[in-house]
Amino acid sequence: MCVVGGWGRITEKGPVSSVLQEVQLNLLEQSKCKHVLQTLRPGQKIFTVLCAGPENGGRDACQGDSGGPLLCPRADGCWVAVGVTSWGKGCGRSWNNNKIKPLSRRGSPGVFTDVLLFLSWIKSNLRKDRSLCGVPDGVVPGSEGIIKNPALPGQSYNNNEMCLWSLRVAAGEYILLEFLEFDLENDTQCYSDQLTVYVDEDRRIGRFCGGQPPPPVLIGGSHSLTVQFVSDVSNTGAGFAIKFSVVDKDYSFGAGCGTVVLLQPKGAVWSPAYPQAYRNNTLCRWVIYAPEGHIVKLDFDDFDLEESENCKYDSLTVFGDIDGKDEIVVVCGASIPPAVLSHGGIMLLHFSTDNTITARGFNTSFSFISEKDLSETAFEDQGEEAADDSRVISPRLSTAPYGMPDTFATSGLDAPRTTEDDGKLLWHVSISLGAGYECSGVIIQLQWILTDANCVYNLEEGYLRLLSVTAGGLKKQIRDVIGVLVHPHHSPFSLDYNVALLKLSSPLNVSESTQPVSLPSAGQETPPSLHCWAPAWTSQMSGDGKYRPVRLNISVLERAVCEQCHRTRLTSNILCAGLSSGASCMTHWPAGPLVCLTNTSGVVLMGVKDRGEPCGGIQKCAVYSSVPAIMHWISQHLDME
C-alpha cells in the first residue's frame, strides 16, 4: 500500500484543504494502467507514468495535489518516492466500464510520473553542481583496466551515488566485461542500488544488483560503452570490480556462457559447444539490437533441446525487451521452430538448461528487416493456383513466424496448420461492451475479427465505438474496435449470413496464446463427420467461482439430421455440428469459432457462432454460419486493405 499527500481539494470541485492530507493507494499493474488511460487518450503510445487507486473510486489524489510524491514501502521498511502526482480524470471517480460512459463522465486512477524512468536524468542534473561519485569516474583510457567502487578493499560504496564510466574502442573490436567482485544491495527488480551497462550511450544491455557476480558480457559492433552505478539513500554493500579488455571479434566463451551483445547487420547465434552437446546448468543470454526503423528476424537452421511439457527443463526463450518481461516464445524439443520476429528493435535470447539430459543444441542466424519494407510486402496472392472462387489470404512466409512487429501484424499468417495441437483455439477472442455484454469472435487477420452479426446488430453507432476485443491467455491483449461491417444480406429473422467483420484499432501481437486461424477456400466442402473443435465452458466452476474454459470435440452433421433437429429447412450457408463419438455433453455449452481438420488444408475455420445454448443444444445440433459460403465477402473486404 502506497501513500500520496497534499493540500489539494478533498473532493472533486470541493474546497482546498487547510492542512496536509494523505490517502493510501494500491499500485495498478502497468498493463491495466495503460488500458484505462487509453480510454481517455486513445492515441497515447508512450507511457512514463504509474497508476494507483481503486477501480470503484473513492480514494485519489485531487486537484491541487500535483507535484507531490507517491511513496511506497520497500521490503526493508524504507519508504521510496516512486512517483510524482501528475493528473487524473476527475477526483476519486470510478473508472470501471469507462468505455460505455460518455467522455465527460469517465474517470481514472491517480496518474503519477514514474520516478525510476527519470532517475538517471535527475542524478545527471545533480552531477552538474557536484560529483555524486565516491571514486574517480568519467572517460576510461586504454584497452584494458579495472572499474571499481569503492576504491579500497574492506570499504563500502556510499549512499546516493551516481557514477559514469565511458569506454571507446576502434571499429571491429569487441569489449569484454568480467565481474571480479560484486556485492550491491539486493532487490529483485534492481530498483535500489544498481549497475547498468549501455552501448552507444542509450541502449541498455543489462541491469545488475545483488551479491552474485553476473556472467561476463561480450559486446560487438559498438564503438562506445557506458557503465553507470546508482545507489539510493539506504543500505550499501562491498561494491564491485569489473575488468574490461578489448578482444578480437573471434573471441568466444567456449563451452561456457555469458551475455553476448550483437549489433552488426547480421550474424549467427548457437548454443555453447555446438554441434557438440551443451552442458547441464547452463544460462546464456544474447542481446540483439536492430538499427532504428528495423526489427530483428531470427531463423533456425538446426534445433535439438531436451523436450518437456511447457519446456520446463531445457529451453530457449525469446523476449522482445531487455528485462525479459515481453515473452515472444519458448521453444524446446527436436523440431525446427518457425522464424521469430521481434516486436520492435530489440530481441533477447535466453538459453537455460537443468542438471540432467543434454542434446545437440541449436544454430540460428539473425538479420534486420526494415519495418517500412514489411508493411509494403506483407501480402502476396496465391498466384495461378488460386482462382477467384478459391482464393485464400496468405503471407509471404510459408510458416507462420513467432512474434510480429506492429507494422507486419496485418499479414494474415494463414499458413495451413496440420496438427491436432492447433485445436488449442489460440484464435478465439472475447468481444465486450462493459459488464453484462460479451460475445465471441475469431482472429482471421491480426487486425480483423470475424463474429456473429447478432453480436453487433442493432447496436447504436455510439456504442459500436465502445466495443473492445480481448485476446490471449494469461497475457491478455486488448484492442478497441474502429470499424464494423455486417454482411449486407444479414437479417435478424434468418440464420443465413449471420456474420460481421470487426476492424481493430491496432494489430494483435502473435504469441503462444494469440494467433490467427487459417481460412478455407471459397465453397470448400465440409463433409459429414469432419473432426472439429469449438471453445466451450464447463458449468463446474473453478475455485475462484468462474466457469472453466475447455476445448470441445465435435463433428459436422448431415444436413438432414440437422433439419430434423431444428424442424426447419436450412440453406447451404448453414453448418450443423454435434458431439464427437464418445464425448460427454453434460457440463458444457459452446460459442465462437468452429475449426475443423481437413485432409487438404490442415486446420481451418469452417463456422462462426456467437452465443451457444446449454449442452443439450449440442445434442439438438449447434448451428454455425458457414465460412466457405461467405469467403468472397471476407476476401473482398480484406483485399481492400
N, C-alpha and C positions, 0 to 999 in steps of 0.2 A: 504494500500500500504506500503510495507516494503522497506528498503534501505540497499544495500550492497556496500562496498567501498574497494579500494585497489590501489596498484601501479602496477598491473599486465598488461598484454597485452590489447591493445584497441580493437584489432580484432584477430581472430584465426591466429596464426603464424605471427602476426603483431609485431610492436615494443612495448617495455615496456614503460609505461608512466613515465614521469619525475615528474609529480605532482599527488596528490591524486585524484582519480576519484570515482564517485558514480553513481549508477543506481537504479531506482525504479523497484521493482518486486512484483508481487502478489503471495501469498502462494497458493499451489495446495491442493485440498482435498487429504487426505492420501491414499485413495483407488486408485486415479488416479496416484499418485506418485509411489505407489508400482507397478502398472500395467506397466507404461512406463519403470521403472527400470528393470522389468523382461524381457523386450525385449532386454536388454543389458546384463543382468546377470540372465539367466533363472533359475539357481539353487538357487538363493537368497531366503532365508526363513525368516531371522531375519532382521528387519528394525529398525534402530535407527537414521533415517535421516528425514529431511524435504525437500520438493522440492519447487522451486519458479521460475517463468519465463513464458513468453507467449508460447503457443503451436507452433506458427509460427516462433519463434526465434527472433533474432534481439536485444534482451536485455538479458544480462547474466553476471555473474562473469566470469573471464577468467584466463588463465594460469598466475600464479604469485599472484593471489588474495587469495590463500589458507591460512587459519588461521585467516582471517579477520571476523568481526562479521556481522551477518544478524540482523538488528534492525527493530522492528515493534512497532508502537504506540499502547498503551493501550487506553481504553475508557476515562481514566482520563487525557490523553495527554502525559503521561510519555513514553519514549522510552525504550524498553526492548530488551536485547540480546537474541533472541530466537534460533539462530543458529550460527554455525561456518562454514565458507566456506570450503568445503571438496573437491569435484571433480565434473566433468561433462564430457559428451561426446562432444568434440569439444568446440566451444565458440560461443554462440548465434545461434546455428543450430536449424532448425525446427525439432521437434520430432513427427510431425503429420504423421500417417501411417508408423511408424517405421518398422513394420513387413514386408512390401513389399519392403523395401530398403535393399541393401547389407549392411553387418555389418559395413563396413568401412565408409558408408555414413549416418549411423543413428546418431541421436542427442539425447540430453536430456535436461531437465530443469537444473537449477543450483541445486546442491545437497549439503545440509548443515547438519552437525551433530545437532541433536535435544538436545539443552542445558537442557531442562526440564527433560529429561530422565537421565541426569547425574548430576543433581543439588545436590542430596544427596551425591554423590561421591565427587563433588567439595568441598562442605562445610565440609565434613568429613575430607578431607585432610587439609583444612584451620584450623580445630579444633586442629590439631596436634601441631600447634605453639602457639595457644592461644585459650582461651574459647570464643565461639561465643554466649554464652547464658547469658542473664542478670540475671538469678536466678540459684541456685544450681540444677544440673541435675545429671544423672548417675543412678546407681542401687538404687532402692527404696525398703527398707526393710519393713517387716511386712505384715500382711494380710489385712490391710486397711489403708487408708490415703487420702491425697489431693495432687494432682499435679496441680500447678498453675503458671501462668506468666501474669502480674507482681507479685512481692511478696506482695505489699501493695495495699489496695483499693484506688481508686482515681487516680492511676497512669496508664500509658500505657506501653506496651511492646516496645522494641527498634526495629529500622530498622536493617536489615541484621543479624538477629539472626538465630542460629540453635541449638536447644535443643533436647536432647535424654534422655528419662527415660525408664528404664528396670524393668520389674516385673517378678517374678518367683513364681510358685505355685507347689504344690505336685501333683502327678498323681491322677486323678479322681476329682480334684477340678475345679470349674469354677470361672472365673473372671467377675465381673460386673463393668462396667464403667457408671457413671451417670454425665451428664454435668450440673453442678450447675450454672455456668456463662459462657457466650460465646459471644465474640464480636471481630471478626477479619475483616480485610479489605475484602469487598465484591467483589467477582469475580465469575461469573457463572461457570467457569472452574476450580476455585481454583488454578490458576496459580501464584497468587501473594503471599499473606500470607496464610498459610495452616497448618492444624493439621492432621497428618496421623497416623493411628494405624496399626501396623503389628503384626502378630503372627508368632512364630518360625522364627523371625528375618527378613524374606524377603517376607512373604505372606501378602500382603496388604488387609485389610478388610474394609477400609473406609478412605476418604479424606474429610475434613470438612473446611468450611470457612463461612463468613457472620456474621449476627447478631442474628440468631435464634439458640438456643441450640439444638444440634442434639438429637434424641431419644436415650435412653440408649442402651448400647451394652453388650451382654452376650456372653462370649467366653468359649467354652467347648472343651476338647480334646487336649489342648495345654499346654506345661509346661512354656512357656515364652511369654511375650507381650512387645512390644516396642511402646512408644508414641513419635512421632517426631514432633517438631514445627519448621517451617521455615518462616522467614519474608524477604521481599525484601527491596529495598532501598527507598521506598516512602510509605507514609500513614501508620498509625498504628491504634490500637484500644484499648479498655479497657482490652482485653485479655480473659483468660479462667480460670476456676477452675473445675477440674474433680475429683470426688470422686471415688476411686477404693476400692473394697472389694472382699474377697474370699467368695463364696456362695456354697451351696450344689448343686449337679448335678440335683436335682429335682426342683430347683428354676424356677419360671415361671413369666412372665409379667401379667398373668391372662387374663382379658378381654382387657388389654392394648396392646401396641405394642412397638417394638424397632427393633434392629438388633440382630439376633442370629447367631453366628458363630459355625459351626459344622465341626469337623474334625475326629470324630470317624468312624469306618469302616462301620457302618450302623445305621439308626435311622429313626425317623418319624418327619414330619412337618405337622402341622394342623393350621387352622385359629383360631384366638382368640375366646375363649368360646366354641369351637366345642365340642359336636354336637348342642349346642345352637346357635342361630343366632348371627352372628358377628355384630359389631356396625357400625353406619354410620361414615363417615370421618375418616376412618382407613388407616394407612400407615405402613406396616410391611416389613422387609427385612430379608431374610435368606441367609447366605453365606456358601456354602458347598465347601470344598477343598478336592480333592482326593489325594492319595499318588502319587508320581512320577510314570509315566507309566500307569496311570489309568484314566478312565473317570467316570463321575457321571451318574447314571441312576435314574430317578425319576418315581415312579409308583403311579398311582392314585387309591385309594381304595374307596373314596367317593367324590362327587363333586356336589355342588349346589350353584351357584352365580347368582345374578341378570343378566338376559340376555338382551343384547342390540346390536345394529348394531355396528360392529367393537369393541365391548366390551368397549364402551366409558364411561360406568358408573362404575360398579364394575368389577374388572379383576384380574387375576393372570398372571403376565408376567415372563417368564423365559429368562434369559440372559446367555451368555457364557463368560462374563467378569465382572470384579468388578465395572466398571464405568457405566454399563447399556447401552452400545452402541451396543453390539453384540446381538441383539434380536433373540431368537430362536423361541418363540411362545407366543401369547397372547390368553388366554382362559377365557370363561365365560359360563353361561348357566347351564343346568342341566344334560347334557350328560357327562359321564366319559371320559376324553381325553385319547388318547394313551399314552404310556410311552414317556418320554423325555430323550434324551441322550445329554450330553454336548459335545461341540466341542473339549474341552481339559480337563484340570484338575480342572476346576472351574465352579460352577453353582451359579447364583444369582437369587433368587426368590423375586419378588416384588408384594405385595398384596396391592391394593388400592381400596377404596370404596368412593362413593359420599354421599350426605346428604339425600338421600331418598331410601327406599326399601332395606331390608336386606334379607338374606337367611341362610340356614344351614351352608354353608361354605364348607371346603374341608379337607380331611385327606389323606396324602401321605406318602410314605416311600421311602427312598433313599438307594442306595448301590453303591459300587465301582466295576468297571469291568476292568480287565486288557486289555489294547489295544492289546497286543500280542494274548490273547485268542480270542478277537473279530476278528482279521484278519485271524485266523485259522479256525473259525467256523461260518463265515458269511453266508455260503450257506448250504442248505440241499436239497436233492432230494424230489420229491413228493411221493416217495415210490411206493407201489404196485398200487396205484390209478392212476399213470401216466405211461402209456406205452410210448415206444419210439416215437410214432407218435403223442403224445398229451401232451408232457411234457411242463410245464410252470416253468420258473425260479422263485424261491421264497425264501425268507429268513426264518430264524428260528422264528422270531416274527410273530405272527398271525395277528397283526395290525401294520401298519407302524408307527414307533415312530416319534415324532418331534425331530429335531436336529439330529446330527450324527457326531461322530469323524471321522477324515480323514481315519483312518485305517478300519473303519467299513462301510465307504461310498461305498465300492464296492458291498455291498449287494443290490439286485435288488429292494427291497421294493415293490415287485409286488403283495402285498396283494390286493384282489379284492376290488374295490370301488363300492358302490351301490347307491349313491345319486346323484341327479342332480347337486349338488354343485361341483361335480368333473368335470363338464364341464367348470370350470374356466380356464382350459388349463394351469395348472401350469408346464406342462412338455414341453412346446413349447420353442425352443431356436432359436437364430439368429446365422448364420454361416457367417463369413466375412473374406475378404482378403484385407481390405482397402476400401477407398472411391469408391463407384460405384459398388462394388461387394458384394452381400448379398443374402443369401438364408435361408431356414428354415430347422429345424430338430426337433427331439423329443427325450427326455431323456428316454431310456429304462433301463439303469442302471446308477448309478451316475458317472461312468467313460466312458459310451458308449452312442453315439448319432446315431440314425437311420435317414437317409436323402435320398433324391432323388439322384440317381447316377449322374444325369446331373450337380449337384452342384459341383462335384469334377472331373468328367470325362474329360480327355484330359488336365488337368492342369499339367504343368511341375512339376517334382519332387521337385525342389527348391521352387516353390510356394505352394505346398502342406504343406511344413513345416511352412509356414507363416499363415496358417489358424488359426482362433480363434473362439471360441464359447462363446456367451453371454447368460446367463440365469437370471431369476429373474425379479421382478418388479422394484420398486424404489431402492431396494438394489441389484444392479447388481453383478453377479459373472462372471468372465471372465477366460477362460481356453484356453491354446494352444492345438492344435491337434498334437499328436505324432504318430498316425497310421491311415491309410486309407485302407479300404477293400471294393472294388467294387464287386458286385455279379458277379461270373465268367461267367454267361450266359447273362450279360447285353450287349446290342447292341444299339448304338445311333440311329439305324434305326427301332427300335422296342419299343413298350410300355412295353413289358414283362421284369421282373426282373430289373426294373429301381430303384434300391436301393443300398445304400452303408452304411457301418458302420464306424464311426469315434471314435477313442480312444483318450480320453483327457489326458492332462499332469498330472492331479490330479483329484480325485473325486470332484463333486459338493457337497455343503453342503445342506442338506434338510432344507427347511424353509417354511413359509406360501406361498411363491411365487415360490418355486422351488421344484418339486417332480417328481419322475419317474412315467411313465404311466404303467398300467398293460398290460401284453402281452397276446394274445389269445393262445389257443392250436393249434397245427398244424392241418390245414384243417378245422378249426372251421367254421361253416356255417355263412353266412351273408345274412339273408333273406331280401327280399324287404320290404320297409317301416321301417326298423330298424332306430331308432331315434339316430342321431349322432350330433356331434359338430365339427366345424373347426374354426381355427383362421382366422380373416379377418380384413381388414382395410377400413374404410369409406373414400370416396373421399371428404367428407365435412371436411375441415381442422379445427383443433382447433385453439385457439387464438395465439399459438406460431408458426403457419404455418406448423404444422406437421399433418400427417394423424393419425386419432384416431383409436386405436385398438378396435375391438368389437368381440363378440362371435356370430357365425352364426349357426343357427339351420338348419340342412339339413337331408335328408333321403336317404338311399340306394335305388337305382332304379333297376328295372328289366333289365336284360341283353339285352333283345330285344329292350327296349326303348333306352338304351344307344347306341346300334349298329345303330339304326335308326338315333339317334342324330349325330353320327360321320360318318355314312355311310361306316362302315367297320366292319369286323368280329373281335371280341375280345375274347381272351382266358380266361380261368378260373383264370388266375393270375391277372386279372384286376377287379377293382370295379368302379362302377359309382355312383355318388350321385348328388342330386339336392335339391332345396329349400323345406323345410317342408311346409305343407299346411298353407296358410295364411301369410307366411313370405314375406317381401319385399326385392327385389333384386336390387333396383335401384342404390344403392350407395356403394356396397361392391365388393371386389374380394378376393378370398380365397387363402391360401397357407398353407403348413405344414401338420401336422398330422390330420387324421380323427379318432376320438374316438367315440365309439358307446355304448349305454346302452343295454346290453344283459339280457336275462331272467335268465341265469345260472351263468355268470361270472362277473356280475357287469359292470362297465365302463372299456372297454379295447380298445387298439389300433387296428384298423382294416385296415387303409390305410395310405400311405405316399405319399406326393406330394411336389414338390419344389416350383415352381412359378405358380401362378394362372392367368387365363385370367380375363378380366373385368367381372362384374357380369353377363353380358349376357351369359358368358361361363357357368355359373351355369345352366342357362335355357337350355343350349345346353348339359348339363351333364358334370360335372367335373370328370376327370379320376384319379384314385388312384391305386398305386401298392398294391396288396392285401398282408397284413402282414401274415394272416394264411397260405398263399401259400408259404411263404419263412421262416416259423418258424424253419424248420430243419436246414437251413443255419445259421440263427441267433443263435440258441441254440448251434450249433457246435462250433462257434467261441467264444461265451461267456463261454461255458464249458471249452475251452482251457485255460481260465484264472483261 
